[in-house]
Amino acid sequence: MAHVVVLGAGLGGAIMAYELKDSLRKEDTVTVVTKDAKYHFVPSNPWIAVGWRKREEITVDLAPAMAKRKINFIPVAAERLHPDKNRIELVDGQSVTYDYLVIATGPDLAFDEVPGLGPHGGFTQSVCHIDHAEKAEQAFQALLKNPGPVIIGAAQGASCFGPAYEFLFILETALRRAKIRDKVPMIFVTPEPYIGHLGLDGVGDTKGLLESEMRGKTIKWMTSTRIKKVEDGKMTVEEVGEDGVAKPEKVLPFAYSMLLPAFRGIKPVSGIEGLSNPRGFTIVDQYQQNPKFKNIFAVGVCVAIPPLAPTPVPCGVPKTGFMIESMVTATSHNIANLVRGAEPDQVGTWNAICLADFGDGGIAFVAQPQIPPRNVNWSASGKWVHLAKVGFEKYFMRKLRQGKSEPFYESLALKVLGIDKLKETKKG
């Protein structure tokens, strides 16, 4: 009998547990260890931040969902991983041992890397967590009463740019509906070398589509921009040329700002030689398996992926939903192989499918593979994207409550977008 522990229960961890139950033997056990007893659907946070959703609408109580699948559930945060002892020390003093471990923790949010950044003692909002999004909604209500300049974007080193673009246009839509858009100058500040880079060197015509949307909505932008510091009502930034030379600093006033931070690995799994890189992300091979600790796998945002190429201001590579689903499926197969005496042989496709909602429209893109050059390099826009994003939310929440593991993005690629050959994992 094998005991498999999943550390984390976000988008990757929750479906990881379900897929393991489907692929392991009857005598094997699965345990989920997570700091949050409830799952919050992170892609809906931009809607929370403008009052279009409430917490209870995007929340799943994980304990009954896990119990339905006979998955052990421990809602206690990890203190430290001890991979040489196959043990996780928890903050309440208890320990959990494992035969195999899947790290699916998501990231630590590095607000502290920029003075004044973030909702905890800083001056900017965030949509990275539901608690942040609710605080952002309070600030949005204040903006409605006292309109002023808005700065949306991401800090240097950020890797998940999609939510920044989403919230930019969702906020713009909300301001138009409130009939105060004319009183709110908007600017998008990003470390990307151009609009629509997304940490992927663009996908299809994301550059043209996003620039066109911004021009049509009178939104200015600054690219290759480093945020030096944030103070109450003002942000100091500097643009960096292609030669790496910084231009003179600028001070941007704002009444409201939402900026995504850079990510890093969480402390309990960071600083372990052979397991984590200098940023704390977990090192894996093509099978999602750590090269040093062969019984440890990792999926999702916590996985170490090198930047696509040097840029004037550092940009990370995003881990999109389809990519995470691919990692999860490959990992469940590979652990199932190991417990049966075989070797890992499944490799995630690492393709990207993204639905970026703009409130009353949006942009979708598909990259196969995620890193160029690509076999599929497609993007499109339209009101259908907003409807697809709403459908995604409803579908994912329902399957999470029911304990089902069938992948959403596979269905989207095959049935909605008509793109085949994206779904299967492949043998290495």
C-alpha positions in Angstrom: 0.0 0.0 0.0 1.3 3.5 -0.9 0.5 6.8 0.8 0.5 9.8 -1.6 0.3 13.3 -0.1 -0.7 16.3 -2.0 0.6 19.5 -0.5 -1.8 22.3 -1.5 -5.4 22.3 -2.7 -5.7 25.1 -5.2 -6.5 24.6 -8.9 -3.7 22.1 -9.3 -3.8 20.4 -5.9 -7.5 19.7 -5.8 -7.8 18.0 -9.2 -4.5 16.3 -8.5 -6.0 14.5 -5.5 -9.1 13.5 -7.6 -7.0 12.2 -10.5 -4.8 10.2 -8.1 -7.9 8.5 -6.7 -8.8 7.5 -10.2 -5.4 6.2 -11.2 -4.0 4.5 -8.0 -4.8 1.1 -6.7 -7.7 0.5 -4.2 -5.4 -0.1 -1.3 -3.4 3.1 -1.9 -4.4 6.2 0.1 -4.4 9.9 -0.7 -4.0 12.7 1.8 -4.4 16.5 1.0 -2.6 18.9 3.3 -3.6 22.6 2.8 -3.6 25.8 4.8 -7.1 26.7 3.6 -10.2 24.6 4.4 -12.1 26.2 1.6 -11.2 26.5 -2.0 -11.7 29.9 -3.7 -11.9 30.0 -7.5 -9.0 32.4 -8.2 -10.0 33.3 -11.9 -13.1 35.0 -10.5 -11.2 37.3 -8.2 -11.3 40.2 -10.7 -15.1 40.0 -10.6 -15.0 40.0 -6.8 -12.9 43.2 -6.9 -15.7 45.2 -8.7 -18.6 43.6 -6.9 -19.8 41.3 -9.6 -19.3 38.2 -7.4 -19.5 37.4 -3.7 -17.2 35.1 -1.8 -19.8 32.4 -1.3 -20.4 32.2 -5.0 -16.8 31.1 -5.7 -16.1 29.0 -2.6 -16.1 25.3 -2.1 -15.9 23.6 1.3 -13.2 21.0 0.6 -13.8 18.7 3.5 -17.1 17.1 2.3 -15.8 17.1 -1.3 -12.7 15.2 -0.3 -14.6 12.9 2.0 -16.9 12.0 -0.9 -13.8 10.6 -2.7 -12.4 9.0 0.5 -9.4 11.4 0.5 -7.9 12.3 3.8 -8.0 16.0 4.4 -5.8 18.0 6.8 -6.6 21.8 6.7 -3.3 22.8 8.4 -0.5 24.8 6.9 2.9 23.2 6.4 5.8 24.4 8.5 8.7 22.6 6.8 9.3 19.8 4.4 11.9 17.2 5.3 12.4 15.3 2.0 15.3 13.2 3.4 12.8 11.8 6.0 9.7 11.7 3.8 7.9 13.9 6.3 6.0 17.2 6.3 6.1 19.1 9.6 2.9 21.1 10.1 2.4 24.4 12.0 0.3 22.8 14.8 3.2 20.4 15.7 1.9 17.3 13.9 3.7 15.5 11.1 2.6 13.7 8.0 4.7 11.0 6.4 4.4 9.9 2.8 5.6 7.4 0.3 5.1 9.9 -2.6 4.6 13.7 -2.4 3.1 16.1 -4.9 3.9 19.7 -4.2 1.0 21.9 -5.5 1.2 24.8 -3.2 0.9 27.7 -5.6 3.2 30.7 -5.1 4.3 33.0 -2.3 3.4 36.6 -3.3 6.5 38.7 -3.2 4.9 42.1 -2.4 7.9 42.9 -0.1 10.3 43.1 -3.1 8.9 46.6 -4.0 8.5 49.1 -1.2 4.9 50.1 -0.7 3.5 47.3 -2.9 0.4 45.2 -1.9 -2.6 45.3 0.3 -0.8 44.4 3.5 0.7 47.6 4.7 1.2 48.9 1.2 -0.8 51.2 -1.1 -1.9 49.0 -4.0 -4.6 46.4 -4.4 -4.3 42.7 -5.6 -6.6 40.1 -7.1 -4.3 37.2 -6.3 -6.3 36.0 -3.3 -10.0 36.3 -2.4 -9.2 38.3 0.7 -7.2 40.8 -1.5 -10.0 41.0 -4.0 -12.6 41.8 -1.3 -10.3 44.6 0.0 -9.9 45.8 -3.7 -13.7 46.0 -3.9 -13.8 48.3 -0.9 -11.2 50.5 -2.6 -13.2 50.4 -5.8 -16.3 51.7 -3.9 -14.2 54.5 -2.6 -13.0 55.3 -6.2 -16.7 55.5 -7.3 -17.3 58.2 -4.7 -14.0 60.1 -5.4 -12.8 59.4 -9.0 -9.2 59.9 -9.9 -6.3 58.3 -11.8 -5.9 54.5 -11.9 -2.8 52.4 -12.4 -3.1 48.8 -13.2 -0.4 46.3 -14.1 2.4 44.1 -12.7 5.7 44.5 -10.9 9.0 43.4 -12.3 9.5 39.6 -12.1 5.8 39.0 -12.5 4.8 35.9 -14.5 1.0 35.8 -14.5 0.0 38.8 -16.7 -3.4 37.6 -17.8 -5.2 38.7 -14.6 -3.7 42.2 -14.8 -5.1 42.6 -18.3 -8.4 41.1 -17.3 -8.8 43.4 -14.3 -7.8 46.5 -16.4 -10.7 46.0 -18.8 -13.1 44.7 -16.2 -12.5 47.8 -14.1 -12.9 50.0 -17.2 -16.2 48.3 -18.0 -17.4 48.8 -14.4 -16.4 52.5 -14.5 -18.3 53.0 -17.8 -21.4 51.3 -16.3 -21.1 53.7 -13.3 -20.9 56.6 -15.8 -17.6 58.0 -14.3 -15.1 56.6 -16.8 -14.6 60.2 -18.1 -13.3 61.2 -14.7 -10.8 58.3 -14.4 -7.5 58.4 -16.5 -6.1 54.9 -16.8 -2.6 53.6 -17.4 -1.2 50.1 -17.6 2.3 49.6 -16.2 4.1 46.3 -17.0 7.6 44.8 -17.2 6.7 43.2 -20.5 8.8 44.4 -23.4 5.5 45.0 -25.3 1.8 44.9 -24.7 0.5 41.3 -25.1 3.9 39.7 -24.5 2.3 37.8 -21.5 5.6 36.2 -20.6 5.3 34.1 -23.7 6.6 36.4 -26.4 3.0 36.9 -27.4 0.5 34.4 -28.8 -1.0 34.9 -32.2 -1.8 38.6 -32.4 -2.2 39.3 -28.7 0.0 42.4 -29.2 -2.3 43.9 -31.8 -5.5 42.8 -30.1 -4.6 44.2 -26.7 -3.1 47.4 -28.0 -6.3 48.0 -30.1 -8.5 47.4 -27.0 -6.4 49.9 -25.0 -6.5 52.5 -27.8 -10.2 52.1 -28.2 -10.8 52.5 -24.5 -8.3 55.4 -24.1 -5.9 53.5 -21.8 -2.3 54.5 -21.9 0.6 52.1 -21.2 4.2 51.9 -20.2 6.2 48.7 -21.0 9.7 47.5 -19.9 8.9 49.4 -16.7 10.3 48.8 -13.2 8.4 50.0 -10.1 10.8 51.6 -7.7 8.5 52.4 -4.9 4.8 53.1 -4.1 3.7 55.8 -1.6 0.2 57.0 -0.7 -1.2 58.3 -3.9 2.0 58.2 -6.0 4.1 55.6 -7.7 7.7 56.0 -8.8 8.6 54.1 -11.9 11.4 53.9 -14.5 11.3 52.6 -18.0 14.3 50.6 -19.2 15.5 50.7 -22.8 16.5 47.7 -24.9 20.1 48.4 -24.0 19.3 47.9 -20.3 19.8 51.6 -19.5 17.1 53.1 -17.3 15.4 56.3 -18.3 14.7 59.1 -15.8 12.3 58.2 -13.1 8.6 59.3 -13.4 6.2 59.8 -10.6 2.6 58.7 -11.4 -0.3 59.9 -9.3 -3.1 57.5 -8.5 -6.4 57.3 -6.6 -6.6 53.5 -7.2 -4.0 50.9 -8.2 -3.9 47.1 -8.6 -0.5 45.6 -9.3 0.4 41.9 -9.5 3.6 41.0 -7.7 6.4 38.6 -8.6 6.0 35.1 -7.4 8.4 32.8 -5.5 8.1 29.4 -3.8 6.6 29.1 -0.4 9.0 28.9 2.6 8.2 25.4 3.8 9.6 23.9 0.5 12.3 26.6 -0.3 16.0 26.5 0.4 16.3 22.7 0.1 19.3 21.7 -2.0 18.3 19.8 -5.1 14.6 20.4 -4.5 14.1 24.1 -5.1 15.8 26.8 -7.2 17.0 30.2 -5.8 13.4 31.6 -6.1 12.0 28.6 -4.1 10.3 27.0 -7.0 10.4 23.2 -7.2 12.7 21.7 -9.7 11.2 18.9 -11.9 12.1 16.9 -15.0 9.9 16.1 -17.9 7.9 13.7 -15.8 7.1 16.3 -13.2 9.6 14.4 -10.9 12.3 16.0 -8.8 15.7 14.7 -10.0 17.1 14.4 -6.5 14.2 13.2 -4.5 12.5 10.7 -6.8 9.4 10.3 -4.8 8.6 14.0 -5.0 6.6 15.5 -7.9 5.3 19.1 -8.4 2.5 20.7 -10.5 1.2 24.2 -11.1 2.6 27.6 -10.3 5.2 26.2 -7.8 7.1 24.5 -10.6 10.4 26.0 -11.7 10.4 27.1 -15.4 13.2 29.3 -16.7 12.3 32.6 -18.3 11.6 32.5 -22.0 14.4 34.9 -23.0 16.2 37.9 -21.5 14.0 41.1 -21.4 15.1 44.6 -20.3 13.0 44.1 -17.2 12.6 40.6 -15.8 9.4 38.7 -16.8 8.5 35.2 -15.7 6.7 32.4 -17.6 3.1 31.9 -16.7 1.6 28.5 -15.8 -1.8 28.5 -17.3 -4.8 26.3 -16.5 -4.4 23.9 -19.4 -0.7 23.6 -18.7 -1.5 22.8 -15.0 -4.1 20.2 -16.1 -1.5 18.6 -18.3 1.0 18.5 -15.4 -1.6 16.9 -13.2 -2.6 14.2 -15.6 1.0 13.2 -16.3 1.9 13.2 -12.6 -1.1 10.9 -11.7 -0.1 8.4 -14.4 3.6 8.5 -13.4 2.9 7.9 -9.7 0.5 5.2 -10.6 3.3 3.6 -12.6 5.7 3.8 -9.7 3.4 2.1 -7.2 2.9 -0.7 -9.6 6.7 -1.2 -10.1 7.0 0.6 -13.5 8.8 3.8 -14.4 7.4 7.2 -15.1 6.6 7.6 -18.8 4.1 10.4 -19.2 5.1 13.9 -20.2 2.7 16.9 -19.9 1.9 18.6 -23.2 2.5 22.1 -21.6 0.2 23.8 -24.0 -1.5 27.1 -23.1 -5.2 27.9 -23.4 -6.4 31.2 -21.8 -9.7 33.0 -21.6 -9.1 36.6 -20.7 -12.4 38.2 -19.7 -12.9 42.0 -20.3 -16.3 42.3 -18.6 -18.3 42.6 -21.8 -15.9 40.8 -24.2 -12.5 39.3 -24.0 -9.5 37.6 -25.7 -8.8 33.9 -26.0 -5.5 32.4 -27.1 -4.0 28.9 -27.7 -0.3 28.2 -27.8 0.9 24.7 -28.7 3.5 24.4 -27.2 3.5 27.2 -24.7 7.1 28.1 -25.5 7.7 29.2 -29.2 8.2 28.2 -31.9 4.7 26.7 -32.0 2.5 24.3 -33.9 -0.6 26.3 -32.9 -0.3 30.1 -32.4 -3.9 31.4 -32.3 -5.7 34.3 -30.7 -9.2 35.8 -31.1 -11.5 38.3 -29.4 -15.2 38.7 -28.9 -18.1 38.7 -26.5 -18.1 34.8 -26.6 -15.0 34.9 -24.5 -16.8 36.4 -21.5 -19.5 33.8 -21.8 -16.9 31.0 -22.0 -15.2 32.4 -18.9 -18.5 32.3 -17.0 -19.1 28.8 -18.2 -15.6 27.8 -17.0 -16.4 29.1 -13.6 -19.6 27.2 -13.2 -18.2 24.0 -14.7 -15.1 24.0 -12.5 -17.0 24.7 -9.3 -19.5 22.0 -10.0 -16.9 19.3 -10.7 -14.9 20.3 -7.7 -17.9 19.9 -5.4 -18.7 16.6 -7.0 -15.2 15.3 -6.8 -14.7 14.8 -10.5 -11.5 15.2 -12.3 -12.3 15.5 -16.0 -10.3 18.4 -17.5 -12.1 21.6 -18.6 -9.5 22.9 -21.0 -9.4 19.7 -23.0 -13.2 20.0 -23.6 -12.7 23.7 -24.5 -10.0 22.9 -27.0 -11.9 20.1 -28.6 -15.5 21.2 -28.5 -15.5 25.0 -28.4 -12.3 26.0 -30.2 -12.2 23.0 -32.5 -8.5 22.4 -31.9 -7.5 18.7 -31.6 -4.3 17.0 -30.6 -4.0 19.2 -27.5 -5.5 16.8 -24.9 -3.3 13.8 -24.4 -0.2 13.5 -22.3 2.6 11.8 -24.2 5.2 9.3 -23.5 8.8 10.5 -23.0 
